[in-house]
Amino acid sequence: MWYPAFCRVFCFIAMVKTIAIQGGYGAFHEIAAHHYFENEEIKILPRRTFREMVSTLKGRGSDFGIMAIENSLAGSIIPNYSLIINSSMHIIGEIYLRINQNLVAMPGVKISDLKEVYSHPMAILQCQAFFDEHPGIRLIESIDTALSAEEIADKGLMDTGAISSRMAADKYGLEILAERIETNKKNYTRFLILAENGFTIPTREVNKSSISFNVVHKFGSLSKILSILSYYEINLAKIQSMPIPGEDWEYMFYVDLEIKDYEMYQKSLDAIRPFMSSLVMLGEYKKGISVIE
């Protein structure tokens, strides 16, 4: 009689997905994870840096990882492109999260009490207009929004604030002094869902892909590649250039492609290969939806 009970417990545990994130509990990465894996049992594994998150996933310490890649106000997070390109991770999904930034502090603290505010540099950039009206507050960059909130709570700092999510404020017992302080109220961050375990989605669901490539040293190679993709009706959702380390003034390109017809998409890749010195497939996935925090 014990075996069925054991099996039920084991199967339940096996169904829990572990998600490595950059940042602490209550970070926007955690919020994005709960939205993407909605109605699924997940366990969050906080990591202080993106590199540590990648190492956790690479070492099979988690099932999936989530990585912010760009923000509609602050732009691309260039180092994260390199982390993906230079690893064996692949992209299996994406989600766009509407970001609400809040100024948080210990209970009883007023904005006039604050001497310093800590947060991730992207969050600070998103809220610059708000702090222009409070020149007496010194803005200090940290590695994460939620970890900044946690440190204030742990140390009981009464003259220090943080920019964080509402989830982080609630988790660490902080009060929101000012909500939605981001400059652009249509402030979205795009998060990539990463895997290293051979996980793929059915081809019939694929309508987006990410690739990286270097062009051959011939005049007009990049323009020819773009023309070929246009001929095959492949839309470029994004193109990002990045310097090639050790090669002066030479660049690799990261490109997001939107796919209507998977067979035509495959033909387009065959057609552009002659104009590239390398082509790396970073992931084929379903185009992400936009959600509100």
GUDOZA-368519 format. One record per residue (C-alpha): residue in one letter; x, y, z. Coordinates in steps of 0.001 Angstrom, whole numbers. Each point is the difference from the previous one (the first is absolute). Layout:
% residues N
<node aa="A" X="X" Y="Y" Z="Z"/>
...
//
This chain:
% residues 293
<node aa="M" X="0" Y="0" Z="0"/>
<node aa="W" X="2914" Y="2352" Z="513"/>
<node aa="Y" X="1154" Y="-59" Z="-3655"/>
<node aa="P" X="-2970" Y="1875" Z="-1540"/>
<node aa="A" X="293" Y="2698" Z="2665"/>
<node aa="F" X="3726" Y="305" Z="-663"/>
<node aa="C" X="-638" Y="223" Z="-3724"/>
<node aa="R" X="-2536" Y="2769" Z="474"/>
<node aa="V" X="2446" Y="2052" Z="2059"/>
<node aa="F" X="2872" Y="-630" Z="-2405"/>
<node aa="C" X="-2068" Y="912" Z="-3062"/>
<node aa="F" X="-1195" Y="3214" Z="1650"/>
<node aa="I" X="3569" Y="1017" Z="821"/>
<node aa="A" X="1171" Y="-832" Z="-3520"/>
<node aa="M" X="-2638" Y="2314" Z="-1456"/>
<node aa="V" X="1402" Y="3046" Z="1805"/>
<node aa="K" X="2074" Y="2094" Z="-2408"/>
<node aa="T" X="3072" Y="1774" Z="1399"/>
<node aa="I" X="588" Y="3446" Z="-1484"/>
<node aa="A" X="3322" Y="1806" Z="439"/>
<node aa="I" X="-303" Y="3783" Z="29"/>
<node aa="Q" X="2335" Y="2945" Z="374"/>
<node aa="G" X="-885" Y="1880" Z="3153"/>
<node aa="G" X="-1715" Y="-666" Z="3289"/>
<node aa="Y" X="-3488" Y="-1160" Z="872"/>
<node aa="G" X="-2457" Y="2601" Z="-1232"/>
<node aa="A" X="2183" Y="1019" Z="-2957"/>
<node aa="F" X="-1706" Y="692" Z="-3305"/>
<node aa="H" X="1592" Y="-3217" Z="-1255"/>
<node aa="E" X="-2071" Y="-1925" Z="2549"/>
<node aa="I" X="-3158" Y="1849" Z="-1038"/>
<node aa="A" X="721" Y="-852" Z="-3639"/>
<node aa="A" X="555" Y="-3646" Z="947"/>
<node aa="H" X="-3387" Y="-274" Z="1700"/>
<node aa="H" X="-1704" Y="1521" Z="-3040"/>
<node aa="Y" X="1789" Y="-2198" Z="-2533"/>
<node aa="F" X="-481" Y="-3210" Z="1992"/>
<node aa="E" X="-3530" Y="934" Z="1016"/>
<node aa="N" X="-1981" Y="-2867" Z="1590"/>
<node aa="E" X="3188" Y="-2060" Z="366"/>
<node aa="E" X="1846" Y="-876" Z="3195"/>
<node aa="I" X="3338" Y="1829" Z="23"/>
<node aa="K" X="2874" Y="534" Z="2396"/>
<node aa="I" X="2042" Y="3199" Z="-294"/>
<node aa="L" X="3804" Y="-181" Z="331"/>
<node aa="P" X="1348" Y="3545" Z="553"/>
<node aa="R" X="3491" Y="800" Z="-1261"/>
<node aa="R" X="1868" Y="3267" Z="497"/>
<node aa="T" X="1217" Y="449" Z="-3573"/>
<node aa="F" X="-979" Y="-1095" Z="-3497"/>
<node aa="R" X="3255" Y="-1931" Z="-259"/>
<node aa="E" X="-871" Y="-1961" Z="3154"/>
<node aa="M" X="-3458" Y="-694" Z="-1418"/>
<node aa="V" X="1574" Y="-1322" Z="-3202"/>
<node aa="S" X="2392" Y="-2195" Z="1997"/>
<node aa="T" X="-2905" Y="-1470" Z="1971"/>
<node aa="L" X="-1848" Y="-878" Z="-3185"/>
<node aa="K" X="3143" Y="-1266" Z="-1714"/>
<node aa="G" X="761" Y="-2252" Z="2969"/>
<node aa="R" X="-3550" Y="-1393" Z="-143"/>
<node aa="G" X="-773" Y="1576" Z="3347"/>
<node aa="S" X="-3297" Y="1240" Z="-1415"/>
<node aa="D" X="-2441" Y="-978" Z="-2717"/>
<node aa="F" X="-278" Y="3458" Z="-1553"/>
<node aa="G" X="1465" Y="3467" Z="330"/>
<node aa="I" X="-1510" Y="3435" Z="-590"/>
<node aa="M" X="2076" Y="2881" Z="-1293"/>
<node aa="A" X="-981" Y="3626" Z="-656"/>
<node aa="I" X="1303" Y="960" Z="-3429"/>
<node aa="E" X="-1434" Y="3433" Z="-770"/>
<node aa="N" X="-2192" Y="2775" Z="1349"/>
<node aa="S" X="-2253" Y="2268" Z="-2040"/>
<node aa="L" X="1451" Y="3071" Z="1729"/>
<node aa="A" X="3595" Y="-886" Z="892"/>
<node aa="G" X="802" Y="-2176" Z="-3026"/>
<node aa="S" X="1960" Y="-3236" Z="-373"/>
<node aa="I" X="2055" Y="-1726" Z="2688"/>
<node aa="I" X="3001" Y="-653" Z="-2244"/>
<node aa="P" X="2014" Y="-2285" Z="2348"/>
<node aa="N" X="-2926" Y="-2420" Z="153"/>
<node aa="Y" X="116" Y="-564" Z="-3756"/>
<node aa="S" X="3598" Y="-1127" Z="384"/>
<node aa="L" X="-906" Y="-2329" Z="2876"/>
<node aa="I" X="-2536" Y="-1753" Z="-2213"/>
<node aa="I" X="2126" Y="-103" Z="-3146"/>
<node aa="N" X="3056" Y="-1330" Z="1845"/>
<node aa="S" X="-1881" Y="-2786" Z="1795"/>
<node aa="S" X="-1927" Y="-3106" Z="-974"/>
<node aa="M" X="-3260" Y="1449" Z="1309"/>
<node aa="H" X="-2870" Y="364" Z="-2429"/>
<node aa="I" X="-3054" Y="2234" Z="54"/>
<node aa="I" X="-3300" Y="-1847" Z="366"/>
<node aa="G" X="-2324" Y="2924" Z="693"/>
<node aa="E" X="-424" Y="3663" Z="879"/>
<node aa="I" X="-2337" Y="2272" Z="1920"/>
<node aa="Y" X="-462" Y="3769" Z="127"/>
<node aa="L" X="-661" Y="1319" Z="3497"/>
<node aa="R" X="-1483" Y="3436" Z="665"/>
<node aa="I" X="2323" Y="1439" Z="2651"/>
<node aa="N" X="-1288" Y="2140" Z="2864"/>
<node aa="Q" X="2868" Y="1480" Z="1988"/>
<node aa="N" X="-604" Y="1115" Z="3580"/>
<node aa="L" X="2006" Y="1967" Z="2544"/>
<node aa="V" X="51" Y="-2108" Z="3164"/>
<node aa="A" X="1439" Y="459" Z="3504"/>
<node aa="M" X="-358" Y="-1105" Z="3600"/>
<node aa="P" X="-3394" Y="637" Z="1643"/>
<node aa="G" X="-323" Y="3561" Z="1256"/>
<node aa="V" X="2659" Y="1424" Z="-2309"/>
<node aa="K" X="-923" Y="3013" Z="-2150"/>
<node aa="I" X="1501" Y="1017" Z="-3338"/>
<node aa="S" X="1532" Y="3028" Z="1728"/>
<node aa="D" X="1910" Y="-2374" Z="2319"/>
<node aa="L" X="1781" Y="-1745" Z="-2862"/>
<node aa="K" X="3648" Y="719" Z="-686"/>
<node aa="E" X="640" Y="-2920" Z="-2355"/>
<node aa="V" X="-2025" Y="-2293" Z="-2256"/>
<node aa="Y" X="1399" Y="-3286" Z="-1293"/>
<node aa="S" X="-1054" Y="-2019" Z="-3004"/>
<node aa="H" X="1072" Y="-1707" Z="-3191"/>
<node aa="P" X="1380" Y="2519" Z="-2541"/>
<node aa="M" X="-2780" Y="-820" Z="-2481"/>
<node aa="A" X="-2625" Y="808" Z="2647"/>
<node aa="I" X="1749" Y="3261" Z="872"/>
<node aa="L" X="62" Y="979" Z="-3659"/>
<node aa="Q" X="-3708" Y="-764" Z="-320"/>
<node aa="C" X="-782" Y="2335" Z="2932"/>
<node aa="Q" X="2395" Y="2868" Z="-645"/>
<node aa="A" X="-2716" Y="2649" Z="-518"/>
<node aa="F" X="-1479" Y="-724" Z="3444"/>
<node aa="F" X="3346" Y="460" Z="1762"/>
<node aa="D" X="756" Y="3164" Z="-1959"/>
<node aa="E" X="-2690" Y="1497" Z="2243"/>
<node aa="H" X="1853" Y="-1246" Z="3108"/>
<node aa="P" X="3596" Y="1178" Z="-565"/>
<node aa="G" X="924" Y="-582" Z="3633"/>
<node aa="I" X="-271" Y="-3777" Z="-433"/>
<node aa="R" X="3142" Y="-1767" Z="-1146"/>
<node aa="L" X="-659" Y="-2857" Z="-2432"/>
<node aa="I" X="2268" Y="-3015" Z="426"/>
<node aa="E" X="164" Y="-2945" Z="-2390"/>
<node aa="S" X="-371" Y="-3519" Z="1374"/>
<node aa="I" X="-248" Y="-3449" Z="-1559"/>
<node aa="D" X="-3763" Y="-420" Z="443"/>
<node aa="T" X="-3220" Y="1763" Z="967"/>
<node aa="A" X="-1253" Y="-2687" Z="2386"/>
<node aa="L" X="3380" Y="-545" Z="1647"/>
<node aa="S" X="166" Y="3745" Z="671"/>
<node aa="A" X="-3364" Y="-173" Z="1736"/>
<node aa="E" X="1096" Y="-3056" Z="1992"/>
<node aa="E" X="3176" Y="1712" Z="1214"/>
<node aa="I" X="-1922" Y="3046" Z="1238"/>
<node aa="A" X="-2368" Y="-2248" Z="1935"/>
<node aa="D" X="2778" Y="-2191" Z="1421"/>
<node aa="K" X="2039" Y="2995" Z="1196"/>
<node aa="G" X="-2965" Y="2148" Z="1020"/>
<node aa="L" X="1330" Y="3002" Z="-1930"/>
<node aa="M" X="-2136" Y="3055" Z="775"/>
<node aa="D" X="1615" Y="2456" Z="-2412"/>
<node aa="T" X="244" Y="-2290" Z="-3021"/>
<node aa="G" X="-2515" Y="-1058" Z="-2616"/>
<node aa="A" X="-160" Y="-2349" Z="-2954"/>
<node aa="I" X="-1732" Y="-227" Z="-3336"/>
<node aa="S" X="-1791" Y="-3333" Z="-175"/>
<node aa="S" X="-3151" Y="-1911" Z="-825"/>
<node aa="R" X="-3050" Y="-71" Z="2241"/>
<node aa="M" X="645" Y="-3712" Z="538"/>
<node aa="A" X="3443" Y="746" Z="1447"/>
<node aa="A" X="-1384" Y="2744" Z="2257"/>
<node aa="D" X="-2663" Y="-2362" Z="1350"/>
<node aa="K" X="2464" Y="-2858" Z="473"/>
<node aa="Y" X="2501" Y="2037" Z="2005"/>
<node aa="G" X="-2507" Y="2038" Z="1998"/>
<node aa="L" X="752" Y="3356" Z="-1631"/>
<node aa="E" X="-2366" Y="2866" Z="-759"/>
<node aa="I" X="-543" Y="1543" Z="-3420"/>
<node aa="L" X="769" Y="3716" Z="230"/>
<node aa="A" X="-786" Y="676" Z="-3665"/>
<node aa="E" X="-1436" Y="-2441" Z="-2498"/>
<node aa="R" X="428" Y="-213" Z="-3774"/>
<node aa="I" X="2926" Y="2409" Z="-62"/>
<node aa="E" X="1291" Y="-1225" Z="-3377"/>
<node aa="T" X="281" Y="2816" Z="-2548"/>
<node aa="N" X="-1770" Y="-1864" Z="-2791"/>
<node aa="K" X="-3262" Y="-1537" Z="1159"/>
<node aa="K" X="144" Y="-2485" Z="-2866"/>
<node aa="N" X="3172" Y="-1508" Z="1377"/>
<node aa="Y" X="505" Y="-3617" Z="-1079"/>
<node aa="T" X="2878" Y="-2398" Z="528"/>
<node aa="R" X="483" Y="-2991" Z="-2248"/>
<node aa="F" X="1060" Y="-3192" Z="1759"/>
<node aa="L" X="1393" Y="-3079" Z="-1731"/>
<node aa="I" X="-712" Y="-3492" Z="1304"/>
<node aa="L" X="3128" Y="-2144" Z="-311"/>
<node aa="A" X="614" Y="-3734" Z="102"/>
<node aa="E" X="3019" Y="-2286" Z="-44"/>
<node aa="N" X="-1809" Y="-3308" Z="249"/>
<node aa="G" X="-963" Y="-712" Z="-3616"/>
<node aa="F" X="-3474" Y="1422" Z="542"/>
<node aa="T" X="-1637" Y="1112" Z="-3262"/>
<node aa="I" X="-3473" Y="1081" Z="-1050"/>
<node aa="P" X="-1936" Y="-1552" Z="-2916"/>
<node aa="T" X="881" Y="1428" Z="-3410"/>
<node aa="R" X="-3645" Y="859" Z="-633"/>
<node aa="E" X="133" Y="2479" Z="2906"/>
<node aa="V" X="3207" Y="1726" Z="-1115"/>
<node aa="N" X="-552" Y="3522" Z="-1330"/>
<node aa="K" X="3197" Y="1686" Z="1154"/>
<node aa="S" X="3693" Y="-820" Z="134"/>
<node aa="S" X="3275" Y="1563" Z="1094"/>
<node aa="I" X="3274" Y="-420" Z="-1858"/>
<node aa="S" X="3483" Y="1483" Z="125"/>
<node aa="F" X="2460" Y="243" Z="-2859"/>
<node aa="N" X="3190" Y="1562" Z="-1317"/>
<node aa="V" X="9" Y="1220" Z="-3583"/>
<node aa="V" X="2626" Y="-963" Z="-2550"/>
<node aa="H" X="2518" Y="2707" Z="-932"/>
<node aa="K" X="-1680" Y="1023" Z="-3224"/>
<node aa="F" X="-1592" Y="3292" Z="-964"/>
<node aa="G" X="-3743" Y="109" Z="654"/>
<node aa="S" X="-257" Y="-3359" Z="1803"/>
<node aa="L" X="-2305" Y="1291" Z="2740"/>
<node aa="S" X="-2311" Y="1816" Z="-2416"/>
<node aa="K" X="-274" Y="-3170" Z="-2101"/>
<node aa="I" X="-945" Y="-2028" Z="3071"/>
<node aa="L" X="-2727" Y="2465" Z="916"/>
<node aa="S" X="-1292" Y="67" Z="-3583"/>
<node aa="I" X="-199" Y="-3801" Z="-107"/>
<node aa="L" X="-1953" Y="-134" Z="3267"/>
<node aa="S" X="-2402" Y="2605" Z="-1391"/>
<node aa="Y" X="-428" Y="-2055" Z="-3198"/>
<node aa="Y" X="-1038" Y="-3018" Z="2087"/>
<node aa="E" X="-2415" Y="2220" Z="1981"/>
<node aa="I" X="1943" Y="-374" Z="3238"/>
<node aa="N" X="-468" Y="3050" Z="2204"/>
<node aa="L" X="2940" Y="1286" Z="2045"/>
<node aa="A" X="-1378" Y="710" Z="3461"/>
<node aa="K" X="3422" Y="1109" Z="1224"/>
<node aa="I" X="3589" Y="282" Z="-1170"/>
<node aa="Q" X="2797" Y="718" Z="2467"/>
<node aa="S" X="3672" Y="400" Z="-877"/>
<node aa="M" X="2764" Y="-877" Z="2454"/>
<node aa="P" X="3797" Y="344" Z="-273"/>
<node aa="I" X="1958" Y="-3201" Z="-572"/>
<node aa="P" X="2635" Y="-252" Z="2774"/>
<node aa="G" X="3506" Y="221" Z="-1403"/>
<node aa="E" X="-1169" Y="1106" Z="-3447"/>
<node aa="D" X="290" Y="3764" Z="-444"/>
<node aa="W" X="-3163" Y="1575" Z="-1418"/>
<node aa="E" X="-1588" Y="-3315" Z="-898"/>
<node aa="Y" X="-3450" Y="-955" Z="1236"/>
<node aa="M" X="-2293" Y="-2940" Z="528"/>
<node aa="F" X="-3737" Y="403" Z="-294"/>
<node aa="Y" X="-2850" Y="-1235" Z="2180"/>
<node aa="V" X="-3290" Y="-185" Z="-1908"/>
<node aa="D" X="-3567" Y="-847" Z="1020"/>
<node aa="L" X="-2085" Y="-1342" Z="-2885"/>
<node aa="E" X="-3797" Y="-205" Z="-167"/>
<node aa="I" X="-1212" Y="-3048" Z="-1920"/>
<node aa="K" X="-3251" Y="-472" Z="-1929"/>
<node aa="D" X="930" Y="-3168" Z="-1883"/>
<node aa="Y" X="2506" Y="-2356" Z="1628"/>
<node aa="E" X="1019" Y="-1621" Z="-3301"/>
<node aa="M" X="691" Y="3389" Z="-1603"/>
<node aa="Y" X="1957" Y="978" Z="3095"/>
<node aa="Q" X="2212" Y="-3080" Z="-370"/>
<node aa="K" X="607" Y="851" Z="-3659"/>
<node aa="S" X="945" Y="3552" Z="949"/>
<node aa="L" X="2671" Y="-1293" Z="2388"/>
<node aa="D" X="1481" Y="-2162" Z="-2771"/>
<node aa="A" X="-11" Y="3019" Z="-2314"/>
<node aa="I" X="1884" Y="2324" Z="2361"/>
<node aa="R" X="2695" Y="-2453" Z="1136"/>
<node aa="P" X="2380" Y="764" Z="-2930"/>
<node aa="F" X="224" Y="3610" Z="1180"/>
<node aa="M" X="984" Y="-945" Z="3551"/>
<node aa="S" X="3234" Y="-1224" Z="1505"/>
<node aa="S" X="-2006" Y="-1555" Z="2857"/>
<node aa="L" X="-3649" Y="-538" Z="901"/>
<node aa="V" X="-1200" Y="-1068" Z="3451"/>
<node aa="M" X="-3590" Y="-947" Z="747"/>
<node aa="L" X="-837" Y="1389" Z="3447"/>
<node aa="G" X="-3585" Y="-1166" Z="198"/>
<node aa="E" X="-3331" Y="-595" Z="-1716"/>
<node aa="Y" X="-3038" Y="843" Z="2066"/>
<node aa="K" X="-3465" Y="1504" Z="219"/>
<node aa="K" X="-267" Y="3779" Z="-49"/>
<node aa="G" X="-571" Y="1330" Z="3510"/>
<node aa="I" X="-3027" Y="1784" Z="1370"/>
<node aa="S" X="-90" Y="3232" Z="1987"/>
<node aa="V" X="-1119" Y="-189" Z="3624"/>
<node aa="I" X="-401" Y="2494" Z="2821"/>
<node aa="E" X="1929" Y="-438" Z="3233"/>
//
